[in-house]
Amino acid sequence: MYEVGKDINKFGFKRVNTATVAHRRINFLYKWIICLVFAVFVCKTLFLGIQGNDINHNDESSWLNERADIYDRNGEVLAKNIISGHIMLRPKVVTDVDATAQVIHRILPEYSVNDAIKLINESSFIYLKKFATDEQRRIVRNAKLPGLEIEPVKMRHYPKGRRFSHVVGFVGNDGHGLEGAELTYDDYLRQNKDPLYLSVDARIQEQFYTQLTIAMQKYQARGAMGMLMDSRTGEMIAMVSLPDYNPERIGSDPVRNRKFKPMRDVLEMGSIFKIFNTALAYENGINKKYYVAKPYNILDARGRVATTIHDVSSFKPSHPNFTVDEIMLHSCNVGSVQIALDLPDGAQKSFFERVHLSEPLNLEFGKTERSLMPKKWGPVEKATVSFGHGISVTPMHLLLAVNAMTNGGIYIYPTLLKRNIGRVVGERVLDDGISAKLREIMVRIAEETSGKQARVSGITIGGKTATAEKRDSAGKADSKRNTTAFIGVFPAEAPQYIILVVLDEPQGTKESWGWRTAAWNAVPTTGKILDGILPLLFE
């Protein structure tokens, strides 16, 4: 039992320092507060870290779904939003030069290890690789070396690159489409998550691109273009325009390369217009022979010679009088002119309006340039238009009009969207019987005359060539510059596809003995394209 007096005497009296006690209590309290705060901080940090990952994930997910993917007709990706990245080198942060140099060499074999070491020692900061591949970024991430970093980049990726640059187009910095399908279907792509399926076939496009690129180099042409369309549905299966551009590096190519020639070039398309001239002859009941053994003089109102029409020097008629069929078969200018002059006044102009050659085409995937029609339709204009001179249209105008001449007489507007239906209802512009006659002549052209090099085994091709001199700045024909083309339909007995190949200012070669007409360049180019695509179209 504790007794106050005794215990005080026993243990003595010790003075208690109240300040010290208070200090200890405060220290104790501070320690608990600091621990509590630290615990809260740790928890909060972990929470924010977890939340941060979710935010990044959600942000990435939002970006990836911000714009729908674009596919070809078979599901090949043509455009999609991706998270890419630039690989950066910060030499001042590098701690292991040798290991870092090894990684640089691995991701960029063009740098030797010694080159990479020199780069580390002499640089301050550098982007080693912009828009690095997944594998390159994976190697850098796994290496975990200070000084090698990845800068994330959100981008619209075009896996087929230049091959589809004009068809697919590209987007601007604001994510809106600026060219091609990206522009045409911008609203859909921004408002939907489901992919947009185009009518084009990446495999067919590849064949066109490859052969047209080879042709440009071989014939030293300024440009080239090619199109393939389903004759019955209007689906565009392939569209290539050269030169092209890189849709992911817009500034790396001249702005002029963005021009989509099939819809923007307005050209005199030469003898392909003889298809229209022959159709007009049939429609107007012209069924006689014309003398074609010498040049033809066109007289003015006073009976004087206004101009003289010649055929190419290689034209050697087997007999002096040609039928309407033979005039088209042998691509005879002199005969075509005489047919045109026998047509009723206004027949040509009315016909061109009927097949929409006289107006800009407002198509689903863009508007074409306006055709250049004759300002007057006198004898000279009627004559030259009959063989495709004095009138200029876009290749798209030509493709659609010839398709109507050969598919049974139905004008069909094209689409860049995949259609899941069969025959599309169009506008009748020509009698079916006349269309069949035209196909018969075109088959003979591909088998007997200028289109022979477009023939392929296993299928019947009908076609027509064209070589037209280009105009100089004064509007005069320039004999040193021309446009060559070949248009074909197949299978000819029941057309399913129509193809057009055009070369801009091709040059003669040793192989062609210096000739630069369509039979020596556009036709063999078409033949090589057909060799590559027919197994894919009819597999």
FIPATOR-698583 format. One record per residue (C-alpha): z, x, y. Coordinates in steps of 0.5 Angstrom, whole numbers, plus 2048, in hexadecimal, padded with zeros to 3 digits. Layout:
# FIPATOR-698583
ZXY;...
//
This chain:
# FIPATOR-698583
800800800;7FE803807;80480480C;801805813;80780A815;80780E80F;80080E80E;7FF810815;804816814;80181880D;7FA81880F;7FB81A816;7F881681C;7F081881D;7ED815823;7E6811822;7E0813826;7DD80C828;7D780F82B;7D5813825;7D680D820;7D2809825;7CD80F825;7CD80F81D;7CC80781D;7C6808822;7C380E81D;7C4809817;7C180381B;7BB80881D;7B980A816;7B9803814;7B5801819;7B0807818;7B0806811;7AE7FE812;7A9800817;7A6805813;7A680080D;7A37FB811;79E800814;79C80280D;79B7FB80B;7977F9811;7937FF810;7917FD809;7907F680B;78B7F8810;7887FD80B;7877F8806;7857F380C;7807F880F;77D7F9808;77C7F2808;7797F280F;7747F780D;7727F4807;7717ED80B;76D7F1810;7697F480B;7687ED808;7667EA80E;7617EF810;75E7EF809;75D7E7809;75B7E7811;7547E780F;7517E5809;74D7E9804;7457E9804;7427E97FD;73B7EA7FA;7387E47F6;73B7E87F0;7427E97F3;7417F07F5;7457F27FB;7417F3801;7477F2807;74F7F2806;7557F480A;7587FA808;75E7FE809;75B80580A;75E80C80D;75C812810;75F81980D;76281D813;765824813;76A827817;76B82E816;77182F81A;77582B815;77282E80F;77783280B;773834805;76C836807;76A838800;76B8317FD;76982E803;762832803;7618307FB;7628297FD;75D829803;75882D7FE;7598277F9;7588217FD;752825801;74F82A7FC;74A82C802;751830804;752836800;75A8387FF;75983E804;755839809;75B834809;76083A80A;75C83C810;75C835812;763834812;76583B815;76083981B;76083281D;76582E820;76382781E;75D82481A;75B81E817;759821810;75581B80E;754814811;75480E80D;756812807;75580F800;75A80C7FC;75A8127F7;75B8177FD;761813800;7648137F9;76481A7F9;76781B7FF;76C8167FE;76E8197F7;76E8207FA;77481E7FF;772825803;77582580B;76F82680F;76A82180B;76B81A80E;76781480D;76680F813;765808811;75E805813;75C7FD813;7557FD812;74F7F8810;74C7FC80A;7457FB808;7447FE801;73D7FE801;73C802807;73580280B;7327FF805;7347F8808;7367FA80F;7317F5812;7327EF80D;73A7F080D;73A7F2814;7417F5817;7477F281B;74A7F5822;7517F7824;7537F0825;7517EE81D;74C7EA81F;7457EB81C;73F7EE821;7397EE81C;7367EC815;73A7E7811;7417E9814;73E7E681B;73B7E0818;7407DE814;7467E0818;74A7DA818;74A7D9811;74C7E0810;7527DF815;7547D9812;7547D980B;7577DE805;7527DC800;74C7E1800;7457E0803;73F7E07FE;7397E2801;7327E17FD;7307E97FD;7317ED7F7;7347F47F8;7307F77F2;7297F47F5;72B7F67FB;72C7FD7F9;7257FE7F6;7227FC7FC;726800800;7258067FC;71D8057FB;71D804803;72180A805;71C80E800;71680B803;71880D80A;719814808;713814804;70E811809;71281480F;71380C812;71780A818;71A805814;71980080E;71C7F980C;71C7F5806;71E7EE804;71E7EA7FE;71F7E27FE;7207DD7F9;71A7D97FA;71D7D27F8;7247D37FB;7237D7801;7287DC7FF;7277E3802;7287E87FC;7277EE7FF;7267F0807;7267F7809;7247FA810;723802811;726805815;72D803813;734804816;73B806813;73F7FF814;745803814;743808819;73F80481E;73F80A823;73C80F81E;73580C81E;73080A824;731803826;72A802825;72B80281E;72F7FC81E;7287F881F;7277F4819;71F7F5819;71D7EF814;7207EA81A;71F7EE820;7187F281F;7137EE822;70C7F181E;7057F081D;7057EF816;6FE7F0814;6FA7ED80E;7007E980B;6FD7E4811;6F77E380C;6FC7DF808;6FC7DA80E;6F57DB80F;6F37D9808;6F87D3808;6F57D080E;6EE7D180B;6F07CD805;6F37C8809;6ED7C780E;6E87C6808;6E57CD809;6E17CF803;6DB7D4804;6D97DB804;6D97E080A;6D57E680B;6DA7EC80B;6D57F280B;6D67F4812;6DA7F3818;6DB7ED81B;6DA7EC823;6DE7E7827;6DA7E482D;6DD7E1833;6DC7DB837;6D57DE83A;6D37E1833;6D57E8834;6D87EC82F;6E07EB830;6E27F082B;6E07F2824;6E47F181E;6E37F7818;6E67F8812;6EA7FE80F;6E580480D;6E7803806;6E57FC806;6DE7FC802;6DC7F5800;6D97F47F9;6D47EF7FC;6D37ED803;6D67E5802;6DD7E4801;6E07DD7FF;6E77DB803;6EB7DE7FD;6E77E47FD;6E87E6804;6F07E5803;6EF7E97FC;6EC7EF7FF;6F07EE806;6E97EE80A;6EA7ED811;6E37EB813;6E37E580E;6EA7E3811;6E77E3818;6E27DE816;6E67DA812;6EB7D9818;6E57D881D;6E37D2819;6EA7CF819;6EB7C981E;6ED7CA825;6F57CB824;6F57CB81D;6F97D281D;6FE7D1822;7007CA81F;7007CE818;7057D381B;7097CE81E;70A7CA817;70C7D1814;7117D2819;70D7D981B;70D7D7823;7147D6824;71B7DA823;71E7D881D;7257D681E;7287D8817;72F7D7814;7307DF814;72D7E081B;7277DE820;7207E281F;71C7E5825;7177E1828;7107E2825;70A7E482A;7057DF82A;6FE7DF82D;6FE7DD834;6F87D9833;6F47D882D;6ED7DA82E;6E87DD829;6EB7E482A;6F27E1829;6F07DD823;6EC7E3820;6F17E8820;6F77E381E;6F37E2818;6F57E9815;6FC7EA819;6FA7ED81F;6FC7EA826;7027E6823;7087E9822;70E7E681E;7157E981B;7147EB813;7197E5812;7147E0815;70F7E3810;7137E380A;7157DB80B;70E7D980D;70B7DD807;7107DA802;70E7D3804;7077D5803;7087D77FC;70E7D37F9;70A7CC7F9;70A7CB800;7117CA802;7147CE808;71B7D0807;7207D280C;7247D8809;72C7D9808;7307DF807;7357DB803;7357DA7FC;7337D37FA;7357D07F3;7307CB7F3;7287CC7F1;7227CA7F5;7247C97FC;7207C3800;71B7C6805;7167C480A;70F7C3807;70A7C780B;7047C8806;7017C4800;7037C77F9;6FC7C87F7;6FA7CC7FD;7017D07FB;6FF7D17F4;6F87D47F6;6FB7D97FB;6FF7DB7F5;6F97DC7F1;6F67E17F6;6FC7E57F7;6FD7E67F0;6F67E97F0;6F87ED7F6;6FD7F07F2;6F97F17EC;6F27F37EF;6F37F67F6;6F87F97FB;6FE7F67F7;6FD7FA7F1;7037FF7F2;7087F97F2;7067F67EB;70C7F77E6;70C7F57DF;70E7EF7DC;70D7EA7E2;7087E87E6;7087EA7EE;7047E77F3;7037EB7FA;7007EC800;7007F3804;6FF7F480C;6FE7FA810;6FE7F9818;6FD7FE81D;7037FE822;7027FD82A;70380282F;707801835;7007FE838;7007F9833;6FA7FD830;6F97FE828;6FC805826;6F8808820;6FD80D81F;70380881E;703802819;7077FD815;7067FC80E;7097F780A;7097F3803;70B7EC801;70B7EA7FA;70D7E47F6;7107E47EF;70F7E17EA;7087DF7ED;7077D97E8;70E7D67EB;7117DA7F0;7187DB7F0;7197E17F5;7157E47FB;7157EB7FD;7137EF804;7137F6805;7117F980C;71080080E;710802815;70B808817;70B80B810;707811810;70181480B;703818806;70081D801;7008187FB;6FD813800;6F8818802;6FA816809;6F980F809;6FF80B80C;6FD80480A;7017FF806;6FE800800;700807800;708806802;70A7FF803;7077FD7FC;70A8037F8;7118027FB;7117FB7F9;70F7FC7F2;7158017F1;7197FC7F4;7177F77EF;7187FC7E9;71F7FC7EB;7217F57ED;71D7F17E8;7217F37E2;7277F07E6;7247EA7E9;7227E87E2;7277EB7DD;
//
